[in-house]
Each structure stands twice: as structure tokens, then as C-alpha cells.
Amino acid sequence: MLGLVLVPPAAGQATDGEALIRYYRKKAQIPPTTTVEIGEVKDSPIAGARQGTLAVGSGPRRNDVSFTSSADGRFVIFAEVEDITIDPAKAVMEKIDLTDVDWRGPEEAAVTIVEYSDFQCPFCAKGYKILEEEVLPAYDGRVRFTYKHLPLPFHNWATPASVAMECMRRQDPAAAWKIYDEMFKQQKAVNLQNVKDKAVEFAGAGIDEKAFDRCFDDKETAELVAAQKAEAASLGITGTPSFVINGRLVKGAQPAAKFKAIIDDELAAVQ
């Protein structure tokens, strides 16, 4: 919970790192065995204030906690400083790489939807149905949609399916979209042993199977899939499905009405 707290160095004293760490240990009930270290403290964008980060824990369990303190270190807010003159939605969209992506909908559409999803995830199949059957048809010509990969580590065929879609996209984006459709529609028929064959089946006739086999077997698109996972992480997205609508995050397979409310709000803003 955010709030203004009191750290007790003497009046006029600069930020006392040890006092701050002791206070935060008690406030957040950090066990004595967990390390808490203070990083570089620097001037805050708020005149006269200072800011820094507490590193709580280590390795993959490390949690960075931002703080802003008064000049004498007595008062502290455990939160990041935000500039309200900067559009937060625009800042989110700037983290998303939209070069070399294929769209459903016109590229010049006023609303952009980016989905981060997992072909093996049951909730993602539900999200697919809501988006493709209820949301996108209601905004034909006004919304563009693209799909990005966030295969979860406990789904054994999700990453191969993502690699397969991207391999197919290299030679035929339309065939890749067919894989996207059918992976969700026929999710229960796909498994680790048949995912490659199913991708070819879903893509349909006329593809270069030898080129696809080489790409899939050599995992030539695995790096791209990994980059999209990292991009999702940079947005604070860890679960699937997750959607970014003009920089506004929607987590989970929400009812169509929730998507439509955000889309209508974004469309109204550009009228």
C-alpha cells in the first residue's frame, strides 16, 4: 500500500540508507534472512526530493521497490514518481515493437489491439472466441489486431506451436493466420507429438513444406518468440491471455462488453 512514511534520521541529515532499510524491513515484514540493499540515490524530478530503489531478495526472486524521499531523508513514499504530462498509454505502446507485424484490420485504424497469448491455454481459447466472434466484427475498419506469443513454461506444446506459426508467416502470412485460428479452435486435438503436423494441416494447401520443416526443425523463429515473451514481461504481463488496447491493459478472457467499452472510449477520443 502506498503512503507517506517516517524514517527517523536526525533533522537536516541526508537520506540514511540503514534507517530506510530497517524501516522497510519492519513495514513489509521482510525476514532477516532476505537481503535488502539500497541502490544509487539521486535527485528526483520533484524539486528538493531524492529517489532510489531498494533491492529486496536476490536472483530470480529479487523485487525492486522504488522510493522517493524528502531532502533530509525523514519522509519517504514507496512508489515511482510519475510525470502526468506524459500519456501513460502512449508510453506503453512505445514499448511494443509493431514493425514487421501482420494485421487483421486496416493499418490506419484508430485503435490497435495487441494480444499476448498461449495456444495451449484454455482461457486463451475462450479469449480468442470472444475477440474474433464478438469484438472485432463489431468494429470492422476501425480496429487493427495483431497476435504476439507468450507461451507459458508449463504448456509443453505452446512454444512449438508459436515457432510453427512464425515459420509459416515467413512464407505466407495468410497461412499463419489460419494456424492461429485453428490452434485455438482445435486446441484439444493438438499435442506435443502432432503439433508440427497440425500446423501444416491448418495452413492448408500450397505451402512450401520443405522450407517449413527446415525452419521448424532448426527452431529458426524461436528467438522471435522469446523476444515477444520478453516484450510482454517489460509491460508487466505474466499471464495469458493479455491484451493491450491503445496502451490500456486488459488481463484475461474478459466479457466482450469490457473490450467494447475501452474501444468505444478510444474511438470517441479521436472523433
MIDOSE-1310 file (N, C-alpha, C; in nm, 2 decimals, decimal comma, always signed):
residues 271
mlgl	+0,09/-0,12/+0,00/+0,00/+0,00/+0,00/+0,09/+0,12/+0,00; +0,05/+0,22/-0,08/+0,13/+0,34/-0,09/+0,10/+0,43/+0,03; +0,20/+0,52/+0,06/+0,17/+0,61/+0,17/+0,29/+0,68/+0,21; +0,27/+0,79/+0,28/+0,38/+0,87/+0,33/+0,43/+0,81/+0,47
vlvp	+0,56/+0,78/+0,48/+0,61/+0,72/+0,60/+0,72/+0,80/+0,66; +0,75/+0,77/+0,78/+0,85/+0,84/+0,85/+0,97/+0,75/+0,88; +1,09/+0,80/+0,83/+1,22/+0,74/+0,86/+1,30/+0,83/+0,95; +1,35/+0,78/+1,06/+1,40/+0,87/+1,16/+1,55/+0,91/+1,17
paag	+1,60/+0,97/+1,06/+1,73/+1,03/+1,08/+1,72/+1,17/+1,14; +1,83/+1,22/+1,19/+1,82/+1,35/+1,26/+1,78/+1,46/+1,16; +1,72/+1,56/+1,20/+1,68/+1,67/+1,12/+1,80/+1,73/+1,04; +1,78/+1,75/+0,91/+1,89/+1,80/+0,83/+1,98/+1,70/+0,77
qatd	+1,97/+1,58/+0,82/+2,06/+1,47/+0,77/+2,02/+1,42/+0,63; +2,11/+1,38/+0,55/+2,08/+1,33/+0,42/+2,02/+1,19/+0,44; +1,96/+1,13/+0,33/+1,89/+1,00/+0,34/+1,98/+0,90/+0,40; +1,93/+0,84/+0,51/+2,01/+0,74/+0,59/+1,97/+0,60/+0,54
geal	+2,06/+0,54/+0,46/+2,03/+0,41/+0,40/+1,99/+0,30/+0,49; +2,07/+0,29/+0,60/+2,04/+0,19/+0,70/+1,91/+0,21/+0,77; +1,88/+0,33/+0,80/+1,75/+0,36/+0,87/+1,63/+0,33/+0,77; +1,65/+0,36/+0,65/+1,55/+0,33/+0,55/+1,53/+0,18/+0,54
iryy	+1,64/+0,10/+0,53/+1,63/-0,05/+0,52/+1,56/-0,10/+0,64; +1,60/-0,06/+0,76/+1,54/-0,11/+0,89/+1,39/-0,08/+0,89; +1,36/+0,04/+0,85/+1,21/+0,07/+0,85/+1,14/-0,02/+0,75; +1,19/-0,03/+0,63/+1,12/-0,11/+0,53/+1,11/-0,26/+0,57
rkka	+1,21/-0,31/+0,63/+1,21/-0,45/+0,68/+1,09/-0,47/+0,77; +1,07/-0,37/+0,86/+0,96/-0,39/+0,96/+0,82/-0,36/+0,89; +0,82/-0,26/+0,80/+0,69/-0,22/+0,73/+0,64/-0,34/+0,65; +0,73/-0,40/+0,57/+0,69/-0,50/+0,47/+0,71/-0,64/+0,53
qipp	+0,75/-0,65/+0,66/+0,78/-0,78/+0,72/+0,87/-0,87/+0,65; +0,99/-0,81/+0,61/+1,09/-0,89/+0,54/+1,17/-0,97/+0,64; +1,18/-1,10/+0,61/+1,26/-1,19/+0,71/+1,40/-1,15/+0,71; +1,47/-1,17/+0,83/+1,61/-1,13/+0,84/+1,70/-1,20/+0,75
tttv	+1,66/-1,32/+0,69/+1,74/-1,40/+0,60/+1,74/-1,34/+0,46; +1,64/-1,25/+0,43/+1,63/-1,19/+0,30/+1,71/-1,06/+0,29; +1,79/-1,05/+0,19/+1,87/-0,93/+0,18/+1,79/-0,81/+0,13; +1,82/-0,69/+0,19/+1,76/-0,57/+0,14/+1,88/-0,47/+0,12
eige	+1,89/-0,42/+0,00/+2,00/-0,33/-0,03/+1,95/-0,21/-0,10; +2,01/-0,09/-0,07/+1,97/+0,03/-0,13/+2,06/+0,06/-0,24; +2,00/+0,10/-0,36/+2,08/+0,13/-0,47/+2,12/+0,28/-0,47; +2,16/+0,33/-0,59/+2,20/+0,47/-0,60/+2,09/+0,56/-0,57
vkds	+2,11/+0,66/-0,49/+2,01/+0,76/-0,46/+2,05/+0,89/-0,54; +1,95/+0,94/-0,61/+1,98/+1,06/-0,69/+1,87/+1,16/-0,68; +1,89/+1,28/-0,74/+1,79/+1,38/-0,74/+1,66/+1,33/-0,81; +1,55/+1,36/-0,75/+1,42/+1,33/-0,80/+1,37/+1,44/-0,90
piag	+1,28/+1,41/-0,99/+1,22/+1,52/-1,07/+1,15/+1,62/-0,99; +1,11/+1,58/-0,87/+1,04/+1,67/-0,77/+1,15/+1,75/-0,71; +1,14/+1,88/-0,72/+1,24/+1,97/-0,67/+1,27/+1,95/-0,52; +1,40/+1,93/-0,49/+1,44/+1,91/-0,35/+1,43/+1,77/-0,30
arqg	+1,36/+1,68/-0,37/+1,35/+1,54/-0,32/+1,46/+1,45/-0,38; +1,47/+1,33/-0,33/+1,57/+1,23/-0,37/+1,49/+1,10/-0,40; +1,55/+1,02/-0,49/+1,48/+0,90/-0,52/+1,59/+0,79/-0,54; +1,54/+0,66/-0,52/+1,63/+0,55/-0,54/+1,54/+0,42/-0,54
tlav	+1,61/+0,30/-0,52/+1,55/+0,17/-0,53/+1,60/+0,08/-0,42; +1,51/+0,01/-0,36/+1,55/-0,09/-0,26/+1,55/-0,23/-0,34; +1,65/-0,30/-0,33/+1,66/-0,44/-0,39/+1,63/-0,54/-0,28; +1,51/-0,60/-0,29/+1,47/-0,69/-0,19/+1,48/-0,84/-0,24
gsgp	+1,57/-0,92/-0,17/+1,60/-1,05/-0,22/+1,70/-1,05/-0,33; +1,72/-1,17/-0,39/+1,83/-1,18/-0,49/+1,79/-1,28/-0,60; +1,86/-1,28/-0,71/+1,83/-1,38/-0,81/+1,69/-1,35/-0,87; +1,63/-1,46/-0,92/+1,50/-1,45/-0,98/+1,39/-1,40/-0,89
rrnd	+1,41/-1,41/-0,76/+1,31/-1,37/-0,66/+1,33/-1,22/-0,62; +1,42/-1,15/-0,68/+1,45/-1,02/-0,64/+1,33/-0,93/-0,68; +1,30/-0,83/-0,59/+1,19/-0,74/-0,61/+1,25/-0,60/-0,59; +1,24/-0,51/-0,69/+1,29/-0,38/-0,68/+1,18/-0,28/-0,63
vsft	+1,20/-0,21/-0,53/+1,10/-0,12/-0,47/+1,15/+0,02/-0,48; +1,08/+0,10/-0,56/+1,12/+0,24/-0,58/+1,07/+0,32/-0,46; +1,15/+0,43/-0,43/+1,11/+0,52/-0,32/+1,15/+0,66/-0,36; +1,08/+0,75/-0,30/+1,12/+0,90/-0,31/+1,12/+0,95/-0,17
ssad	+1,22/+1,03/-0,14/+1,23/+1,08/+0,00/+1,25/+1,23/+0,00; +1,21/+1,29/+0,11/+1,24/+1,43/+0,13/+1,39/+1,45/+0,14; +1,44/+1,57/+0,12/+1,58/+1,60/+0,11/+1,66/+1,55/+0,24; +1,59/+1,56/+0,35/+1,66/+1,52/+0,48/+1,64/+1,37/+0,51
grfv	+1,57/+1,30/+0,42/+1,55/+1,16/+0,44/+1,45/+1,12/+0,54; +1,38/+1,22/+0,60/+1,28/+1,18/+0,70/+1,15/+1,13/+0,65; +1,10/+1,18/+0,54/+0,98/+1,13/+0,48/+1,00/+1,06/+0,35; +0,93/+0,94/+0,34/+0,96/+0,86/+0,22/+0,82/+0,81/+0,17
ifae	+0,81/+0,81/+0,04/+0,70/+0,74/-0,03/+0,76/+0,63/-0,11; +0,70/+0,51/-0,09/+0,75/+0,39/-0,16/+0,67/+0,37/-0,29; +0,71/+0,45/-0,39/+0,64/+0,45/-0,52/+0,73/+0,52/-0,62; +0,70/+0,50/-0,75/+0,78/+0,57/-0,85/+0,71/+0,71/-0,87
vedi	+0,80/+0,80/-0,91/+0,75/+0,93/-0,94/+0,70/+0,93/-1,09; +0,58/+0,98/-1,11/+0,52/+0,98/-1,24/+0,50/+1,12/-1,29; +0,52/+1,15/-1,42/+0,50/+1,28/-1,48/+0,36/+1,28/-1,55; +0,27/+1,35/-1,50/+0,13/+1,34/-1,55/+0,12/+1,41/-1,68
tidp	+0,22/+1,48/-1,73/+0,22/+1,54/-1,86/+0,25/+1,44/-1,97; +0,29/+1,32/-1,93/+0,32/+1,21/-2,03/+0,20/+1,12/-2,03; +0,15/+1,09/-2,15/+0,04/+0,99/-2,16/+0,09/+0,85/-2,13; +0,04/+0,79/-2,02/+0,09/+0,66/-1,98/+0,06/+0,55/-2,09
akav	-0,06/+0,57/-2,16/-0,09/+0,47/-2,26/+0,01/+0,48/-2,38; +0,05/+0,60/-2,41/+0,15/+0,62/-2,52/+0,28/+0,56/-2,48; +0,32/+0,57/-2,35/+0,44/+0,52/-2,30/+0,44/+0,37/-2,31; +0,32/+0,30/-2,29/+0,31/+0,16/-2,30/+0,33/+0,12/-2,45
meki	+0,26/+0,19/-2,54/+0,27/+0,15/-2,68/+0,41/+0,16/-2,73; +0,49/+0,26/-2,68/+0,62/+0,27/-2,73/+0,71/+0,16/-2,69; +0,67/+0,07/-2,59/+0,75/-0,05/-2,56/+0,72/-0,17/-2,65; +0,61/-0,15/-2,73/+0,57/-0,26/-2,82/+0,62/-0,24/-2,96
dltd	+0,69/-0,35/-3,01/+0,75/-0,34/-3,14/+0,64/-0,38/-3,24; +0,60/-0,28/-3,32/+0,50/-0,31/-3,42/+0,55/-0,30/-3,57; +0,69/-0,32/-3,58/+0,75/-0,33/-3,71/+0,74/-0,48/-3,75; +0,71/-0,50/-3,88/+0,71/-0,63/-3,93/+0,61/-0,72/-3,86
vdwr	+0,49/-0,67/-3,84/+0,38/-0,75/-3,79/+0,27/-0,75/-3,89; +0,18/-0,85/-3,89/+0,07/-0,86/-3,98/-0,06/-0,83/-3,90; -0,14/-0,76/-3,97/-0,26/-0,70/-3,91/-0,39/-0,77/-3,95; -0,48/-0,79/-3,87/-0,62/-0,81/-3,90/-0,69/-0,67/-3,88
gpee	-0,74/-0,62/-3,99/-0,79/-0,48/-3,99/-0,69/-0,39/-4,06; -0,74/-0,27/-4,09/-0,65/-0,17/-4,16/-0,54/-0,11/-4,08; -0,43/-0,10/-4,14/-0,31/-0,04/-4,07/-0,34/+0,10/-4,01; -0,42/+0,17/-4,08/-0,45/+0,31/-4,04/-0,56/+0,32/-3,93
aavt	-0,61/+0,21/-3,88/-0,72/+0,21/-3,78/-0,68/+0,29/-3,66; -0,78/+0,35/-3,60/-0,76/+0,44/-3,48/-0,73/+0,36/-3,36; -0,77/+0,23/-3,35/-0,75/+0,15/-3,23/-0,66/+0,03/-3,27; -0,56/+0,01/-3,19/-0,47/-0,10/-3,20/-0,49/-0,20/-3,09
ivey	-0,51/-0,33/-3,12/-0,52/-0,43/-3,01/-0,40/-0,52/-3,04; -0,32/-0,54/-2,93/-0,21/-0,64/-2,93/-0,24/-0,74/-2,83; -0,24/-0,87/-2,87/-0,27/-0,98/-2,78/-0,14/-1,05/-2,75; -0,12/-1,09/-2,62/-0,01/-1,18/-2,58/-0,08/-1,31/-2,53
sdfq	-0,05/-1,42/-2,60/-0,13/-1,54/-2,57/-0,05/-1,67/-2,59; -0,12/-1,77/-2,55/-0,06/-1,91/-2,55/-0,15/-2,00/-2,61; -0,11/-2,07/-2,72/-0,20/-2,16/-2,80/-0,26/-2,28/-2,72; -0,19/-2,31/-2,61/-0,23/-2,43/-2,53/-0,32/-2,39/-2,41
cpfc	-0,33/-2,26/-2,39/-0,41/-2,21/-2,27/-0,56/-2,22/-2,29; -0,64/-2,29/-2,21/-0,78/-2,29/-2,23/-0,85/-2,15/-2,22; -0,80/-2,07/-2,13/-0,86/-1,94/-2,12/-0,83/-1,85/-2,24; -0,71/-1,88/-2,31/-0,68/-1,81/-2,43/-0,77/-1,85/-2,54
akgy	-0,81/-1,98/-2,55/-0,91/-2,02/-2,65/-1,04/-1,95/-2,62; -1,08/-1,93/-2,50/-1,20/-1,85/-2,47/-1,19/-1,71/-2,51; -1,07/-1,65/-2,48/-1,04/-1,51/-2,53/-1,05/-1,50/-2,68; -0,99/-1,60/-2,75/-1,00/-1,60/-2,89/-1,14/-1,59/-2,94
kile	-1,23/-1,67/-2,89/-1,37/-1,68/-2,93/-1,44/-1,54/-2,91; -1,41/-1,48/-2,79/-1,47/-1,35/-2,76/-1,42/-1,25/-2,86; -1,29/-1,24/-2,88/-1,23/-1,14/-2,96/-1,28/-1,15/-3,11; -1,26/-1,28/-3,16/-1,29/-1,30/-3,30/-1,44/-1,30/-3,34
eevl	-1,52/-1,34/-3,25/-1,66/-1,36/-3,28/-1,75/-1,24/-3,24; -1,70/-1,17/-3,13/-1,79/-1,07/-3,07/-1,73/-0,93/-3,09; -1,60/-0,92/-3,07/-1,54/-0,78/-3,06/-1,49/-0,73/-3,20; -1,40/-0,80/-3,27/-1,35/-0,75/-3,39/-1,46/-0,73/-3,50
payd	-1,56/-0,82/-3,52/-1,66/-0,80/-3,62/-1,74/-0,67/-3,59; -1,75/-0,63/-3,47/-1,83/-0,51/-3,43/-1,76/-0,38/-3,47; -1,63/-0,39/-3,50/-1,55/-0,27/-3,53/-1,48/-0,28/-3,66; -1,54/-0,34/-3,76/-1,48/-0,36/-3,89/-1,43/-0,23/-3,95
grvr	-1,30/-0,22/-3,98/-1,25/-0,10/-4,04/-1,20/+0,00/-3,94; -1,23/-0,01/-3,81/-1,19/+0,09/-3,71/-1,09/+0,04/-3,61; -1,06/-0,10/-3,62/-0,97/-0,16/-3,52/-0,87/-0,25/-3,60; -0,75/-0,24/-3,56/-0,65/-0,34/-3,61/-0,60/-0,43/-3,50
ftyk	-0,57/-0,55/-3,53/-0,54/-0,65/-3,43/-0,41/-0,73/-3,48; -0,32/-0,75/-3,38/-0,21/-0,84/-3,41/-0,19/-0,93/-3,29; -0,13/-1,05/-3,32/-0,11/-1,15/-3,22/+0,04/-1,17/-3,18; +0,07/-1,17/-3,05/+0,21/-1,20/-3,01/+0,21/-1,31/-2,92
hlpl	+0,33/-1,38/-2,91/+0,34/-1,50/-2,84/+0,39/-1,49/-2,69; +0,32/-1,56/-2,60/+0,36/-1,57/-2,47/+0,33/-1,71/-2,42; +0,40/-1,81/-2,48/+0,39/-1,95/-2,44/+0,43/-1,97/-2,29; +0,35/-2,03/-2,21/+0,38/-2,05/-2,07/+0,47/-2,17/-2,05
pfhn	+0,56/-2,17/-1,96/+0,66/-2,28/-1,95/+0,60/-2,41/-1,91; +0,48/-2,42/-1,85/+0,42/-2,54/-1,81/+0,33/-2,60/-1,92; +0,32/-2,54/-2,04/+0,25/-2,59/-2,15/+0,35/-2,64/-2,25; +0,35/-2,77/-2,27/+0,46/-2,84/-2,34/+0,46/-2,82/-2,49
watp	+0,34/-2,79/-2,55/+0,34/-2,77/-2,70/+0,32/-2,63/-2,74; +0,30/-2,54/-2,64/+0,28/-2,40/-2,68/+0,39/-2,33/-2,75; +0,51/-2,35/-2,71/+0,63/-2,29/-2,78/+0,65/-2,35/-2,92; +0,64/-2,48/-2,94/+0,65/-2,53/-3,07/+0,54/-2,48/-3,16
asva	+0,42/-2,46/-3,11/+0,31/-2,40/-3,19/+0,34/-2,26/-3,23; +0,40/-2,18/-3,14/+0,44/-2,04/-3,17/+0,55/-2,04/-3,28; +0,65/-2,13/-3,26/+0,75/-2,14/-3,36/+0,70/-2,17/-3,50; +0,60/-2,27/-3,50/+0,54/-2,31/-3,62/+0,47/-2,19/-3,69
mecm	+0,39/-2,12/-3,61/+0,32/-2,01/-3,67/+0,41/-1,91/-3,74; +0,52/-1,88/-3,66/+0,62/-1,78/-3,72/+0,69/-1,83/-3,84; +0,72/-1,96/-3,84/+0,79/-2,02/-3,96/+0,69/-2,01/-4,08; +0,57/-2,03/-4,06/+0,47/-2,02/-4,17/+0,45/-1,88/-4,21
rrqd	+0,46/-1,79/-4,12/+0,44/-1,64/-4,15/+0,55/-1,60/-4,25; +0,67/-1,66/-4,24/+0,78/-1,62/-4,33/+0,75/-1,64/-4,47; +0,67/-1,74/-4,50/+0,64/-1,77/-4,64/+0,50/-1,73/-4,68; +0,40/-1,72/-4,59/+0,26/-1,69/-4,62/+0,19/-1,64/-4,50
paaa	+0,18/-1,51/-4,48/+0,11/-1,46/-4,36/-0,04/-1,51/-4,35; -0,10/-1,52/-4,46/-0,24/-1,57/-4,46/-0,25/-1,72/-4,40; -0,15/-1,80/-4,44/-0,14/-1,94/-4,38/-0,11/-1,93/-4,23; -0,03/-1,84/-4,19/+0,00/-1,82/-4,05/-0,13/-1,79/-3,97
wkiy	-0,21/-1,70/-4,02/-0,33/-1,67/-3,96/-0,43/-1,79/-3,95; -0,42/-1,88/-4,05/-0,50/-2,00/-4,04/-0,45/-2,09/-3,92; -0,32/-2,09/-3,90/-0,27/-2,17/-3,79/-0,32/-2,10/-3,66; -0,31/-1,97/-3,65/-0,36/-1,90/-3,53/-0,51/-1,94/-3,50
demf	-0,59/-1,94/-3,61/-0,73/-1,97/-3,59/-0,75/-2,11/-3,54; -0,69/-2,21/-3,61/-0,72/-2,35/-3,58/-0,65/-2,40/-3,46; -0,54/-2,34/-3,42/-0,47/-2,38/-3,29/-0,57/-2,36/-3,18; -0,65/-2,25/-3,18/-0,74/-2,22/-3,08/-0,87/-2,30/-3,10
kqqk	-0,92/-2,31/-3,22/-1,05/-2,38/-3,25/-1,03/-2,53/-3,22; -0,92/-2,59/-3,25/-0,90/-2,73/-3,24/-0,79/-2,76/-3,13; -0,79/-2,68/-3,03/-0,69/-2,69/-2,92/-0,68/-2,83/-2,86; -0,79/-2,89/-2,84/-0,79/-3,02/-2,78/-0,74/-3,13/-2,86
avnl	-0,72/-3,11/-3,00/-0,67/-3,21/-3,09/-0,52/-3,20/-3,10; -0,46/-3,10/-3,05/-0,32/-3,07/-3,06/-0,24/-3,13/-2,94; -0,12/-3,18/-2,96/-0,04/-3,22/-2,86/+0,11/-3,21/-2,90; +0,20/-3,24/-2,81/+0,34/-3,22/-2,84/+0,39/-3,31/-2,96
qnvk	+0,33/-3,43/-2,97/+0,37/-3,52/-3,08/+0,32/-3,47/-3,22; +0,21/-3,41/-3,22/+0,15/-3,38/-3,35/+0,15/-3,23/-3,39; +0,20/-3,14/-3,30/+0,19/-3,00/-3,32/+0,24/-2,96/-3,46; +0,35/-3,01/-3,50/+0,41/-2,97/-3,63/+0,32/-3,02/-3,74
dkav	+0,27/-3,14/-3,74/+0,18/-3,19/-3,85/+0,05/-3,11/-3,85; +0,00/-3,07/-3,73/-0,12/-3,00/-3,72/-0,10/-2,86/-3,78; +0,01/-2,80/-3,76/+0,04/-2,67/-3,82/+0,03/-2,67/-3,97; +0,09/-2,77/-4,03/+0,09/-2,79/-4,17/-0,05/-2,81/-4,22
efag	-0,13/-2,90/-4,15/-0,27/-2,92/-4,18/-0,35/-2,79/-4,18; -0,33/-2,72/-4,07/-0,41/-2,59/-4,05/-0,38/-2,49/-4,16; -0,25/-2,49/-4,20/-0,21/-2,39/-4,30/-0,27/-2,41/-4,44; -0,30/-2,54/-4,47/-0,37/-2,57/-4,60/-0,27/-2,59/-4,71
agid	-0,33/-2,61/-4,83/-0,25/-2,64/-4,95/-0,17/-2,52/-5,00; -0,07/-2,56/-5,08/+0,01/-2,45/-5,14/+0,13/-2,40/-5,07; +0,16/-2,45/-4,96/+0,28/-2,40/-4,88/+0,40/-2,48/-4,92; +0,52/-2,43/-4,89/+0,64/-2,50/-4,91/+0,68/-2,58/-4,79
ekaf	+0,64/-2,70/-4,79/+0,66/-2,79/-4,67/+0,81/-2,81/-4,63; +0,89/-2,82/-4,73/+1,04/-2,84/-4,70/+1,09/-2,71/-4,63; +1,06/-2,60/-4,68/+1,10/-2,47/-4,61/+1,05/-2,46/-4,47; +0,92/-2,50/-4,45/+0,86/-2,50/-4,32/+0,93/-2,60/-4,23
drcf	+0,96/-2,72/-4,28/+1,03/-2,83/-4,20/+1,16/-2,78/-4,15; +1,24/-2,72/-4,24/+1,37/-2,67/-4,21/+1,36/-2,56/-4,10; +1,27/-2,47/-4,11/+1,26/-2,36/-4,02/+1,21/-2,42/-3,88; +1,11/-2,51/-3,88/+1,06/-2,56/-3,76/+1,17/-2,65/-3,69
ddke	+1,23/-2,74/-3,76/+1,32/-2,83/-3,70/+1,44/-2,76/-3,64; +1,49/-2,65/-3,71/+1,60/-2,58/-3,66/+1,56/-2,47/-3,57; +1,43/-2,46/-3,54/+1,38/-2,35/-3,44/+1,43/-2,21/-3,48; +1,42/-2,19/-3,61/+1,47/-2,06/-3,66/+1,39/-1,94/-3,61
tael	+1,27/-1,96/-3,57/+1,19/-1,85/-3,52/+1,18/-1,84/-3,36; +1,25/-1,93/-3,30/+1,24/-1,94/-3,15/+1,29/-1,81/-3,09; +1,39/-1,74/-3,15/+1,44/-1,62/-3,09/+1,33/-1,51/-3,10; +1,26/-1,51/-3,21/+1,15/-1,41/-3,22/+1,04/-1,43/-3,11
vaaq	+1,01/-1,56/-3,09/+0,91/-1,59/-2,99/+0,96/-1,55/-2,85; +1,09/-1,57/-2,82/+1,15/-1,53/-2,70/+1,15/-1,38/-2,68; +1,17/-1,31/-2,79/+1,17/-1,16/-2,78/+1,03/-1,11/-2,75; +0,93/-1,18/-2,80/+0,79/-1,13/-2,77/+0,75/-1,16/-2,63
kaea	+0,80/-1,27/-2,57/+0,79/-1,30/-2,43/+0,85/-1,20/-2,35; +0,97/-1,16/-2,38/+1,04/-1,05/-2,31/+0,97/-0,92/-2,32; +0,91/-0,89/-2,43/+0,84/-0,77/-2,45/+0,72/-0,77/-2,36; +0,65/-0,88/-2,35/+0,53/-0,89/-2,26/+0,58/-0,86/-2,11
aslg	+0,69/-0,92/-2,07/+0,74/-0,90/-1,94/+0,77/-0,75/-1,91; +0,82/-0,68/-2,01/+0,85/-0,54/-2,00/+0,73/-0,46/-1,97; +0,61/-0,51/-2,01/+0,49/-0,44/-1,99/+0,42/-0,49/-1,86; +0,49/-0,58/-1,79/+0,43/-0,63/-1,66/+0,33/-0,74/-1,69
itgt	+0,33/-0,80/-1,81/+0,24/-0,91/-1,84/+0,30/-1,04/-1,81; +0,24/-1,12/-1,73/+0,29/-1,25/-1,69/+0,19/-1,36/-1,72; +0,06/-1,33/-1,74/-0,04/-1,43/-1,76/-0,11/-1,41/-1,89; -0,18/-1,52/-1,94/-0,24/-1,52/-2,07/-0,39/-1,55/-2,05
psfv	-0,47/-1,50/-2,14/-0,44/-1,40/-2,24/-0,43/-1,26/-2,18; -0,35/-1,18/-2,24/-0,35/-1,03/-2,21/-0,36/-0,95/-2,33; -0,43/-0,84/-2,32/-0,45/-0,76/-2,44/-0,41/-0,61/-2,41; -0,35/-0,55/-2,50/-0,31/-0,41/-2,49/-0,39/-0,33/-2,60
ingr	-0,48/-0,25/-2,55/-0,57/-0,17/-2,65/-0,53/-0,02/-2,64; -0,46/+0,02/-2,74/-0,41/+0,16/-2,74/-0,34/+0,19/-2,61; -0,26/+0,09/-2,56/-0,18/+0,12/-2,44/-0,25/+0,08/-2,31; -0,38/+0,04/-2,32/-0,46/+0,01/-2,20/-0,46/-0,14/-2,19
lvkg	-0,43/-0,19/-2,07/-0,41/-0,34/-2,05/-0,54/-0,40/-2,00; -0,58/-0,51/-2,07/-0,69/-0,59/-2,03/-0,64/-0,73/-2,01; -0,65/-0,78/-1,88/-0,60/-0,91/-1,85/-0,71/-1,02/-1,85; -0,69/-1,13/-1,91/-0,78/-1,24/-1,91/-0,88/-1,23/-2,02
aqpa	-0,96/-1,34/-2,02/-1,07/-1,36/-2,12/-1,19/-1,28/-2,07; -1,19/-1,15/-2,08/-1,30/-1,07/-2,02/-1,42/-1,07/-2,12; -1,53/-1,04/-2,06/-1,65/-1,03/-2,15/-1,63/-0,93/-2,26; -1,70/-0,95/-2,37/-1,69/-0,86/-2,49/-1,72/-0,72/-2,45
akfk	-1,81/-0,70/-2,35/-1,85/-0,56/-2,31/-1,74/-0,48/-2,26; -1,64/-0,55/-2,19/-1,53/-0,48/-2,13/-1,44/-0,43/-2,25; -1,41/-0,51/-2,35/-1,33/-0,47/-2,46/-1,40/-0,36/-2,53; -1,53/-0,37/-2,55/-1,60/-0,27/-2,63/-1,61/-0,13/-2,56
aiid	-1,61/-0,13/-2,43/-1,61/-0,01/-2,35/-1,48/+0,07/-2,37; -1,37/+0,00/-2,37/-1,24/+0,06/-2,39/-1,23/+0,11/-2,54; -1,27/+0,02/-2,63/-1,26/+0,06/-2,77/-1,34/+0,18/-2,80; -1,47/+0,18/-2,75/-1,56/+0,30/-2,77/-1,50/+0,43/-2,71
dela	-1,43/+0,41/-2,60/-1,37/+0,53/-2,53/-1,25/+0,58/-2,62; -1,18/+0,49/-2,68/-1,06/+0,53/-2,76/-1,11/+0,59/-2,89; -1,22/+0,54/-2,95/-1,27/+0,59/-3,07/-1,33/+0,73/-3,05; -1,40/+0,75/-2,93/-1,45/+0,88/-2,90/-1,35/+0,99/-2,88
avq	-1,23/+0,94/-2,84/-1,12/+1,04/-2,82/-1,06/+1,09/-2,95; -1,08/+1,02/-3,06/-1,03/+1,07/-3,19/-1,14/+1,13/-3,28; -1,26/+1,14/-3,23/-1,37/+1,20/-3,31/-1,34/+1,34/-3,34
